[in-house]
């Protein structure tokens, strides 16, 4: 399963808010064996959001969009997703019923609170007010992390990929000094190798067979100056 993540918000682009949603979703999807192939941040502009959604919904099995939900002037995501599908935005009776059951009277809600693209299935916001929705292969979630995480958990079962296994080896050597060993490792074992330098070099080994991944990790540990070892799954 191939997925793209789209995070919406001017505040993300200028660094006023740290984009934790993309990282959290990436981890959740990877744990389910889903391939996250794009993580894109766009401003609060209908044309930009609609353009990315239109492109990605044709290229990927699913698109997760977070942020820009609600009735305020810069909450434009529902309008943009509707534009991407060439449908109108309409008030969701199902969402209104949920909100009513949660203690929100219709007349107390700001105009547009329960608006979603026509034909979309609403997603209840257990931690907030504005609903999300699903339209074809596009999933629209809130930007508030607690709300987004709760809503994703309600649909997480729809994101299933191939089971993969991971192991880590942390080396106390310069990354450039490891190049030859990485090449030999890849020749001998059917694993993906990721190299992430920092104070030390954290090497991530990933593959579809647990035995092969563990053998590759053991092989590498014998050939590098190991700092620490993290358990893989």
C-alpha positions as CSV (number, residue, x, y, z in Angstrom):
1,X,0.0,0.0,0.0
2,X,1.5,3.3,-1.1
3,X,0.4,6.5,0.8
4,X,1.0,10.2,0.6
5,X,0.7,12.6,3.6
6,X,-0.4,16.2,3.0
7,X,-0.2,18.6,5.9
8,X,-1.9,22.0,5.6
9,X,-1.0,25.3,7.2
10,X,0.9,28.5,6.8
11,X,2.2,28.1,10.3
12,X,3.9,24.9,9.4
13,X,5.8,26.4,6.5
14,X,7.2,29.3,8.5
15,X,8.0,27.2,11.6
16,X,5.5,28.8,14.0
17,X,4.2,25.2,14.6
18,X,6.4,22.1,14.4
19,X,5.0,19.6,12.0
20,X,4.6,16.6,14.4
21,X,1.6,15.2,12.5
22,X,3.6,14.1,9.5
23,X,6.1,12.3,11.7
24,X,3.5,10.7,13.8
25,X,1.5,9.5,10.8
26,X,4.6,8.2,9.1
27,X,5.5,6.1,12.1
28,X,2.0,4.7,12.4
29,X,1.8,3.8,8.7
30,X,5.3,2.3,8.6
31,X,4.4,0.1,11.6
32,X,1.5,-1.3,9.5
33,X,3.8,-2.1,6.6
34,X,2.5,0.8,4.5
35,X,4.9,2.6,2.2
36,X,4.8,6.4,2.8
37,X,6.2,7.8,-0.4
38,X,5.3,11.5,0.0
39,X,5.0,14.0,2.9
40,X,4.1,17.4,1.5
41,X,3.2,20.7,3.3
42,X,1.1,23.3,1.6
43,X,-0.2,26.7,2.6
44,X,-3.7,27.6,3.5
45,X,-4.7,28.2,-0.2
46,X,-7.5,26.3,-1.9
47,X,-5.6,26.0,-5.2
48,X,-2.5,24.6,-3.6
49,X,-4.3,22.1,-1.5
50,X,-6.6,21.0,-4.3
51,X,-3.7,20.7,-6.7
52,X,-1.7,18.4,-4.5
53,X,-4.8,16.3,-3.6
54,X,-5.7,15.9,-7.3
55,X,-2.2,14.8,-8.2
56,X,-1.7,12.4,-5.3
57,X,-5.1,10.7,-5.3
58,X,-4.3,9.4,-8.8
59,X,-0.7,8.3,-7.9
60,X,-1.2,6.7,-4.5
61,X,-3.5,4.1,-2.9
62,X,-4.5,6.7,-0.2
63,X,-3.9,10.3,0.7
64,X,-4.0,11.5,4.3
65,X,-4.7,15.3,4.6
66,X,-4.3,17.0,8.0
67,X,-5.1,20.5,9.1
68,X,-7.4,23.4,8.0
69,X,-10.7,22.0,9.3
70,X,-13.3,24.2,10.9
71,X,-15.3,27.3,10.3
72,X,-12.7,30.1,10.4
73,X,-11.4,32.1,7.5
74,X,-8.2,30.1,7.0
75,X,-9.9,26.7,7.4
76,X,-10.0,25.9,3.7
77,X,-9.2,22.2,3.4
78,X,-12.8,20.9,3.0
79,X,-13.3,23.5,0.2
80,X,-10.1,22.4,-1.5
81,X,-10.8,18.7,-1.3
82,X,-14.3,19.3,-2.7
83,X,-12.6,21.3,-5.5
84,X,-10.3,18.4,-6.2
85,X,-13.3,16.1,-6.7
86,X,-15.4,18.7,-8.5
87,X,-18.2,18.5,-6.0
88,X,-19.9,21.0,-3.7
89,X,-19.4,21.4,0.1
90,X,-22.5,20.6,2.1
91,X,-23.5,20.3,5.7
92,X,-23.4,16.7,7.0
93,X,-26.5,15.6,8.9
94,X,-24.6,12.7,10.3
95,X,-21.9,15.0,11.7
96,X,-24.6,17.3,13.2
97,X,-26.2,14.3,14.9
98,X,-22.9,13.3,16.4
99,X,-22.3,16.9,17.6
100,X,-25.8,17.0,19.0
101,X,-25.2,13.8,21.0
102,X,-22.0,15.4,22.3
103,X,-23.9,18.3,23.6
104,X,-23.5,20.9,20.8
105,X,-26.8,22.4,19.7
106,X,-27.0,23.2,16.0
107,X,-27.7,26.9,16.6
108,X,-24.6,27.2,18.8
109,X,-22.3,25.9,16.1
110,X,-20.5,28.4,13.8
111,X,-21.6,28.3,10.2
112,X,-19.6,25.7,8.3
113,X,-18.5,23.6,11.2
114,X,-20.1,20.4,9.8
115,X,-19.5,21.1,6.1
116,X,-17.8,18.3,4.1
117,X,-17.5,17.5,0.4
118,X,-20.7,16.1,-1.1
119,X,-20.6,12.3,-1.2
120,X,-18.0,12.1,1.5
121,X,-18.3,9.9,4.6
122,X,-17.9,12.0,7.8
123,X,-15.4,11.0,10.5
124,X,-16.4,11.9,14.0
125,X,-14.0,14.1,16.0
126,X,-13.9,12.4,19.4
127,X,-11.4,15.0,20.8
128,X,-12.8,18.2,19.2
129,X,-15.7,19.6,17.1
130,X,-15.0,19.8,13.4
131,X,-15.5,16.5,11.6
132,X,-13.1,14.8,9.2
133,X,-14.2,12.8,6.2
134,X,-13.3,10.2,3.7
135,X,-14.0,10.7,0.0
136,X,-12.8,7.8,-2.3
137,X,-9.1,7.3,-1.3
138,X,-8.6,10.7,0.4
139,X,-8.8,10.9,4.2
140,X,-9.2,14.4,5.7
141,X,-8.2,14.7,9.4
142,X,-7.9,17.7,11.8
143,X,-4.6,19.5,12.4
144,X,-4.7,19.5,16.2
145,X,-2.5,16.5,17.1
146,X,-4.7,15.0,19.7
147,X,-7.7,15.2,17.4
148,X,-5.8,13.9,14.4
149,X,-4.4,10.9,16.3
150,X,-7.7,9.9,17.7
151,X,-9.4,10.1,14.3
152,X,-6.7,8.2,12.6
153,X,-7.1,5.4,15.2
154,X,-10.7,5.1,14.0
155,X,-9.6,4.3,10.5
156,X,-6.2,2.7,11.1
157,X,-7.5,-0.7,10.1
158,X,-7.9,0.5,6.5
159,X,-4.1,0.9,6.2
160,X,-2.5,-2.4,5.8
161,X,0.7,-3.3,3.9
162,X,3.3,-6.0,3.8
163,X,4.8,-7.1,7.1
164,X,8.4,-5.8,7.4
165,X,11.1,-6.3,10.0
166,X,13.6,-3.7,11.2
167,X,16.9,-3.7,13.1
168,X,19.3,-0.9,14.0
169,X,23.0,-0.8,14.5
170,X,24.7,2.4,15.8
171,X,28.3,2.8,14.7
172,X,31.0,5.0,16.1
173,X,32.6,5.7,12.8
174,X,32.3,8.4,10.1
175,X,29.5,7.6,7.6
176,X,32.0,7.9,4.7
177,X,34.1,5.2,6.3
178,X,31.2,2.8,6.2
179,X,30.5,3.0,2.4
180,X,32.3,-0.2,1.4
181,X,30.7,-2.2,4.2
182,X,27.3,-1.0,3.2
183,X,27.9,-2.1,-0.3
184,X,29.0,-5.5,0.8
185,X,26.1,-5.7,3.2
186,X,23.6,-5.0,0.4
187,X,25.3,-7.6,-1.9
188,X,25.0,-10.3,0.7
189,X,21.6,-9.6,2.2
190,X,18.2,-8.7,0.8
191,X,17.6,-5.7,3.0
192,X,17.1,-2.0,2.7
193,X,19.9,0.0,4.3
194,X,19.4,3.5,5.7
195,X,22.3,5.5,7.1
196,X,21.5,8.5,9.5
197,X,24.6,10.4,10.7
198,X,24.6,12.5,13.8
199,X,26.8,12.2,16.9
200,X,27.1,8.6,15.7
201,X,25.8,6.8,12.6
202,X,22.5,5.0,13.1
203,X,22.1,2.3,10.5
204,X,18.6,1.0,9.8
205,X,18.1,-2.4,8.2
206,X,14.7,-3.4,6.9
207,X,13.3,-6.3,5.0
208,X,10.4,-8.8,4.6
209,X,12.2,-11.7,6.3
210,X,13.0,-11.4,10.0
211,X,15.8,-14.0,9.8
212,X,17.6,-12.2,7.0
213,X,17.3,-8.8,8.8
214,X,18.7,-10.2,12.0
215,X,21.5,-12.0,10.1
216,X,22.4,-8.7,8.3
217,X,22.4,-6.8,11.6
218,X,24.7,-9.4,13.2
219,X,27.0,-9.3,10.1
220,X,27.3,-5.5,10.4
221,X,27.8,-5.5,14.1
222,X,30.8,-7.7,13.7
223,X,32.4,-5.2,11.2
224,X,31.8,-1.8,12.8
225,X,32.6,-0.1,16.0
226,X,29.2,-0.5,17.7
227,X,28.0,2.2,20.2
228,X,24.7,0.8,21.1
229,X,22.1,-1.6,19.7
230,X,18.4,-0.9,19.5
231,X,15.9,-3.8,19.3
232,X,14.1,-4.0,15.9
233,X,10.7,-5.5,15.1
